[in-house]
Amino acid sequence: MQQGKKEKTVLILAHIIGWAVFIVFPIINEPGLVHAISMHPTLFIASNLFLISYFYCNLNVFVPSFLSKKKIIVFFGITFACILLYFIFPWIFHSFFFSEQPVKPDRPMPDNMMKRLGIYTRTTHFLLVFIVSTGIKVITQWYEEKRRLKELENSKVEAELSFLKSQIHPHFLFNSLNSIYYLALSKDDKAPKAILSLSDFLRFVTVESDKNLIPLEKEIKMLSEYLNLQSLRTSEKFDLQVEMKGDFTSSEIMPLTFIPFVENAFKYGISAHIDCFIHLSIGIEKGVLEFTIKNSIFQVQKDIVNSSGIGLENIKKRLELAYPERHTLDIKSDSEVYSVFLKINLV
């Protein structure tokens, strides 16, 4: 409220100063005009009041009501009528007030006053007022429209991110519960630990994923929790390698950035009967994050892997929204290895 009143006061002062310069400058520039004004002060005041009135009518009525609504002919028709009125106004005014008091031959109207009332000078004054008032309104409307579109785009991005994240939640829950179900069927003693890990992870997904950015260190921690949860149902034929490099304490990242890729690797890269692997590395240097994950794939899974899943499609969209032109995502697949390389400029 206080900030708004301050801005309004500054705007009023700017208008007052602008009009003061507009009115006083010609007088300073033409010293002889002072004598002419002293002879006909009412005429001088009325002419400037006409320009001031036109300025605000054009600013607040003519431009928004006609020019902005593409009524060009009406707008310039009104402008032409106003300039005609401004040209004949002084003479009508002078005849009305001084019709019985003609100027005596020995006291002719000063040349400077005639110049001020001349066509060239009056055209200059009117055009200056017209250009400034029209320009201010057009530029102001352009900035307001730009700001409105920006806010609309931001709200659209936030809504889309929220929608995509809401799709991820049940997807993770479905896969994690499958892991716990597998342990429960096997009557594995690791089941309670898996339930606790899932509880911690779901707390993270529910609370942290509602934020646009979270500390990178927290994202790494929850990734480790997810790896532990998924590793509970792996066999001895599975090789998991994780490498972390760099300082993760001073950066922020979009939540749930890595987990969809890791989830995809566990879904299609492990087997209880064949040698398989997942190799993961995360490094950060000078605000640039690099994430790489490789996993083995099998012949029966290739078509499924190549078609991707809900989680991967969502993370692609989220990366495009959150890091436009600031990230690189390269996904490759050959006969035996599926790999993902992600690079993000977090600065």
VEXLO-588648 format. One record per residue (C-alpha): residue number from 0; x negated, y, z negated. Coordinates in Angstrom, 3 decimals. Layout:
<atoms>
    nr         px         py         pz
   NUM          X          Y          Z
...
</atoms>
This chain:
<atoms>
    nr         px         py         pz
     0      0.000      0.000      0.000
     1     -2.783      2.428     -0.991
     2     -4.759      1.522      2.132
     3     -1.725      2.228      4.328
     4     -1.174      5.677      2.786
     5     -4.845      6.522      3.279
     6     -4.728      5.528      6.960
     7     -1.561      7.568      7.464
     8     -3.194     10.635      5.888
     9     -6.262     10.276      8.112
    10     -4.021      9.974     11.191
    11     -2.092     13.145     10.293
    12     -5.332     15.062      9.726
    13     -6.656     13.842     13.084
    14     -3.539     15.167     14.840
    15     -3.765     18.526     13.071
    16     -7.432     18.919     13.963
    17     -6.770     17.877     17.564
    18     -4.033     20.451     18.043
    19     -6.102     23.143     16.328
    20     -8.946     22.527     18.791
    21     -6.511     22.451     21.737
    22     -4.984     25.810     20.790
    23     -8.053     27.658     19.491
    24    -10.606     26.595     22.114
    25     -9.089     28.631     25.005
    26     -8.973     31.697     22.745
    27    -12.658     31.307     21.877
    28    -13.516     30.623     25.499
    29    -11.599     33.716     26.717
    30    -12.049     36.579     24.224
    31     -9.672     38.826     26.198
    32     -6.860     36.386     25.488
    33     -6.646     37.640     21.910
    34     -5.292     40.986     23.128
    35     -2.765     39.267     25.388
    36     -1.568     37.039     22.543
    37     -1.213     40.063     20.276
    38      1.111     41.632     22.866
    39      3.285     38.503     23.246
    40      2.670     36.240     20.233
    41      6.108     34.604     20.459
    42      5.477     33.554     24.046
    43      2.110     32.019     23.085
    44      3.643     30.126     20.155
    45      6.612     28.890     22.186
    46      4.381     27.580     25.010
    47      2.275     25.566     22.591
    48      5.329     24.300     20.731
    49      6.675     23.042     24.066
    50      3.425     21.120     24.726
    51      3.390     19.692     21.210
    52      7.022     18.588     21.528
    53      6.355     16.999     24.919
    54      3.271     15.202     23.566
    55      5.226     13.379     20.865
    56      8.265     12.755     23.081
    57      5.989     11.183     25.690
    58      4.080      9.232     23.051
    59      7.070      7.849     21.173
    60      9.929      7.865     23.701
    61      9.002      8.211     27.379
    62      6.067      5.765     27.532
    63      7.552      2.943     25.398
    64     11.075      3.325     26.799
    65     10.253      3.696     30.489
    66      6.596      3.163     31.467
    67      6.129      0.072     29.279
    68      9.376     -1.413     30.621
    69      8.254     -0.929     34.251
    70     10.731      1.894     34.872
    71      8.050      3.829     36.736
    72     10.374      6.026     38.825
    73     12.365      7.137     35.784
    74      9.175      7.820     33.827
    75      7.588     10.008     36.482
    76     10.950     11.659     37.174
    77     11.127     12.749     33.527
    78      7.480     13.831     33.661
    79      8.113     15.935     36.767
    80     11.171     17.540     35.141
    81      9.123     18.357     32.034
    82      6.302     19.956     34.002
    83      8.811     22.052     35.979
    84     10.419     23.150     32.741
    85      7.025     24.005     31.341
    86      6.211     26.134     34.398
    87      9.450     28.141     34.361
    88      9.809     28.197     30.577
    89      7.517     31.220     29.968
    90      9.229     33.310     32.622
    91     12.713     32.429     31.340
    92     11.516     33.107     27.820
    93      9.935     36.425     28.821
    94     13.006     37.581     30.775
    95     15.368     36.619     27.947
    96     13.444     38.359     25.175
    97     11.975     41.270     27.106
    98     14.593     41.972     29.797
    99     15.363     45.381     28.289
   100     11.759     46.129     27.464
   101      9.878     45.938     30.771
   102      6.157     46.187     30.619
   103      5.104     49.770     31.398
   104      2.804     50.319     34.367
   105      0.177     51.913     32.165
   106      0.140     48.809     29.961
   107      0.049     45.883     32.371
   108     -0.244     42.336     31.105
   109     -3.957     41.534     30.706
   110     -5.601     39.456     33.431
   111     -6.559     36.801     30.888
   112     -2.917     36.363     29.892
   113     -1.886     36.063     33.533
   114     -4.600     33.463     33.985
   115     -3.291     31.490     31.031
   116      0.211     31.631     32.490
   117     -1.081     30.860     35.972
   118     -0.347     27.656     37.819
   119     -3.901     26.281     37.608
   120     -4.317     26.816     33.885
   121     -0.858     25.634     32.955
   122     -1.249     22.541     35.137
   123     -4.521     21.766     33.381
   124     -2.924     22.125     29.941
   125      0.081     19.987     30.827
   126     -1.958     17.268     32.510
   127     -4.303     17.146     29.526
   128     -1.381     16.614     27.154
   129      0.182     14.071     29.548
   130     -3.011     12.047     29.995
   131     -3.914     12.013     26.298
   132     -0.425     11.047     25.053
   133      0.081      8.415     27.758
   134     -3.433      7.027     27.289
   135     -3.095      6.768     23.503
   136      0.205      4.911     23.750
   137     -0.904      2.571     26.547
   138     -4.160      1.684     24.763
   139     -2.362      1.247     21.431
   140      0.215     -1.059     23.004
   141     -2.551     -3.030     24.724
   142     -4.380     -3.571     21.420
   143     -1.137     -4.512     19.651
   144     -0.302     -7.009     22.391
   145     -3.824     -8.437     22.259
   146     -3.613     -8.751     18.473
   147     -0.178    -10.386     18.729
   148     -1.422    -12.928     21.280
   149     -4.458    -13.640     19.100
   150     -2.265    -14.252     16.063
   151      0.003    -16.437     18.166
   152     -2.969    -18.451     19.411
   153     -4.353    -18.806     15.865
   154     -0.997    -19.994     14.555
   155     -0.741    -22.428     17.466
   156     -4.234    -23.799     16.750
   157     -3.497    -24.156     13.033
   158     -0.191    -25.885     13.740
   159     -1.816    -28.266     16.222
   160     -4.690    -29.045     13.841
   161     -2.204    -29.704     11.056
   162     -0.188    -31.995     13.319
   163     -3.250    -33.924     14.472
   164     -4.517    -34.354     10.907
   165     -1.095    -35.581      9.815
   166     -1.364    -38.254     12.531
   167     -4.751    -39.364     11.207
   168     -3.562    -39.994      7.630
   169     -1.307    -43.000      8.292
   170     -3.813    -44.368     10.800
   171     -6.562    -44.504      8.166
   172     -4.199    -45.864      5.589
   173     -3.087    -48.652      7.915
   174     -6.653    -49.806      8.636
   175     -7.809    -49.522      5.012
   176     -4.864    -51.516      3.723
   177     -5.681    -54.189      6.281
   178     -9.166    -54.439      4.768
   179     -7.783    -54.773      1.252
   180     -5.209    -57.295      2.456
   181     -8.039    -59.362      3.932
   182     -9.894    -59.328      0.584
   183     -6.734    -60.166     -1.346
   184     -6.007    -63.172      0.879
   185     -9.547    -64.384      0.283
   186     -9.134    -63.774     -3.467
   187    -12.353    -61.796     -3.325
   188    -13.496    -60.152     -6.575
   189    -14.311    -57.038     -4.541
   190    -10.604    -56.272     -4.100
   191    -10.285    -54.050     -7.233
   192    -13.323    -52.050     -6.176
   193    -11.831    -51.679     -2.712
   194     -8.574    -50.370     -4.179
   195    -10.506    -47.819     -6.256
   196    -12.501    -46.745     -3.215
   197     -9.315    -46.401     -1.204
   198     -7.777    -44.313     -3.974
   199    -10.744    -41.913     -3.965
   200    -10.744    -41.746     -0.215
   201     -6.995    -41.049      0.055
   202     -7.386    -38.279     -2.514
   203     -9.956    -36.726     -0.212
   204     -7.792    -37.173      2.885
   205     -4.724    -35.726      1.164
   206     -6.383    -32.728     -0.497
   207     -9.443    -31.781      1.542
   208     -8.106    -32.380      5.032
   209     -5.614    -29.540      4.579
   210     -8.544    -27.121      4.662
   211    -10.079    -25.793      7.858
   212    -13.629    -26.274      6.564
   213    -15.158    -28.199      3.681
   214    -18.742    -28.546      2.414
   215    -20.722    -30.875      4.661
   216    -22.065    -32.599      1.550
   217    -18.512    -33.603      0.564
   218    -17.778    -34.934      4.053
   219    -20.967    -37.042      3.898
   220    -20.004    -38.359      0.466
   221    -16.573    -39.473      1.633
   222    -18.120    -41.027      4.724
   223    -20.357    -43.100      2.439
   224    -17.280    -44.100      0.447
   225    -15.563    -45.175      3.639
   226    -18.597    -47.190      4.736
   227    -18.629    -48.992      1.389
   228    -14.918    -49.717      1.710
   229    -15.223    -51.159      5.199
   230    -18.396    -53.091      4.408
   231    -16.555    -55.139      1.792
   232    -15.086    -57.398      4.464
   233    -18.200    -57.867      6.613
   234    -20.209    -61.063      6.971
   235    -23.905    -61.814      6.763
   236    -24.111    -61.583     10.558
   237    -23.343    -57.857     10.322
   238    -26.212    -55.319     10.358
   239    -25.347    -51.847      9.013
   240    -28.022    -49.134      9.186
   241    -27.397    -45.594      7.958
   242    -29.894    -42.727      8.252
   243    -29.374    -39.247      6.766
   244    -31.754    -36.350      7.501
   245    -31.679    -32.724      6.473
   246    -30.044    -30.495      3.883
   247    -26.278    -31.066      3.736
   248    -25.630    -28.659      0.844
   249    -25.558    -25.329      2.688
   250    -23.185    -25.990      5.597
   251    -19.471    -26.510      6.151
   252    -17.649    -28.695      8.640
   253    -14.149    -29.583      9.762
   254    -12.850    -32.378      7.504
   255    -12.565    -35.924      8.870
   256    -15.058    -35.256     11.651
   257    -17.123    -38.460     11.453
   258    -14.716    -41.034     10.089
   259    -12.689    -41.650     13.280
   260    -15.884    -42.631     15.119
   261    -17.004    -44.867     12.256
   262    -13.548    -46.388     12.007
   263    -13.621    -47.147     15.731
   264    -17.046    -48.814     15.359
   265    -15.823    -51.048     12.537
   266    -12.654    -51.901     14.419
   267    -14.411    -53.052     17.582
   268    -18.035    -53.629     16.544
   269    -17.998    -56.346     13.908
   270    -17.399    -60.065     14.010
   271    -17.438    -62.786     11.416
   272    -18.950    -65.307     13.838
   273    -21.362    -63.396     16.098
   274    -24.345    -61.215     15.281
   275    -23.172    -57.601     15.329
   276    -24.315    -54.188     14.203
   277    -23.433    -50.562     13.469
   278    -26.275    -48.052     13.460
   279    -25.410    -44.574     12.248
   280    -27.513    -41.440     11.851
   281    -26.660    -37.901     10.773
   282    -29.117    -35.028     10.824
   283    -28.942    -31.269     10.493
   284    -31.552    -28.661     11.318
   285    -31.119    -24.870     11.567
   286    -27.342    -25.154     11.479
   287    -27.192    -27.704     14.323
   288    -25.688    -31.045     13.345
   289    -26.333    -34.254     15.281
   290    -24.296    -37.381     14.694
   291    -25.015    -40.686     16.429
   292    -23.324    -44.031     16.013
   293    -23.886    -47.230     17.997
   294    -22.080    -50.503     17.626
   295    -21.995    -53.866     19.329
   296    -18.990    -54.769     21.424
   297    -17.735    -58.072     22.765
   298    -16.318    -59.085     26.099
   299    -12.742    -59.505     24.846
   300    -12.823    -56.010     23.304
   301    -14.257    -53.979     26.178
   302    -10.997    -52.920     27.777
   303     -9.572    -51.953     24.391
   304    -12.673    -49.971     23.431
   305    -12.859    -48.139     26.752
   306     -9.239    -47.070     26.445
   307    -10.014    -45.509     23.028
   308     -7.472    -45.224     20.240
   309     -5.283    -42.714     18.429
   310     -8.073    -41.680     16.059
   311    -10.606    -40.928     18.812
   312     -8.138    -38.983     20.922
   313     -7.224    -36.887     17.909
   314    -10.808    -36.091     16.971
   315    -11.555    -35.042     20.549
   316     -8.690    -32.559     20.450
   317     -9.650    -31.337     16.995
   318    -13.238    -30.721     18.074
   319    -12.056    -28.760     21.104
   320     -9.869    -26.595     18.890
   321    -12.286    -26.108     15.998
   322    -15.575    -25.792     17.954
   323    -14.796    -24.433     21.438
   324    -18.016    -24.258     23.458
   325    -19.947    -25.076     20.274
   326    -20.037    -28.848     20.453
   327    -21.122    -31.689     22.723
   328    -19.474    -35.088     22.634
   329    -20.959    -37.908     24.696
   330    -19.383    -41.374     24.566
   331    -20.999    -44.238     26.466
   332    -20.356    -47.922     26.812
   333    -22.282    -50.688     28.563
   334    -22.058    -54.449     28.495
   335    -23.104    -54.781     24.855
   336    -23.295    -51.381     23.135
   337    -20.784    -48.624     22.510
   338    -22.372    -45.319     21.482
   339    -21.185    -41.877     20.430
   340    -23.337    -38.761     20.272
   341    -21.912    -35.608     18.722
   342    -23.710    -32.291     18.430
   343    -22.127    -29.283     16.671
   344    -23.427    -25.777     16.157
   345    -22.158    -25.060     12.652
   346    -23.543    -21.518     12.476
</atoms>
